[in-house]
Amino acid sequence: MDPGMFEDVANQLKNNPELARTLVEEQKKMEAQMQLKTIVNKLSMECWDKCVDKVGTSLGRQETCLTHCAERYLETDQFIRQRMTNSKK
């Protein structure tokens, strides 16, 4: 990329604070989506490994295990995020 392009973008952002705010908001949304994808992938792998020993025609008790595992994982993640947020204040 041409270094002059960065200067042009920087000038546009300086001259248009609303555009800068919009870009920051979009960046935050993208980061939140990436965090959610990471959580879902990790949750899927860990709970699947913990709860499913073999795949059959139905999950049966394994479905209950998967549900409880997912709930505990999400509750723990939320608890940790709240603690981290409170410790930064």
Secondary structure, DSSP 8 states (H G I E B T S, - for coil): --HHHHHHHHHHHHH-HHHHHHHHHHHHHHHHHHHHHHHHHHHHHHHHHHH-SS--S--THHHHHHHHHHHHHHHHHHHHHHHHHHHH-
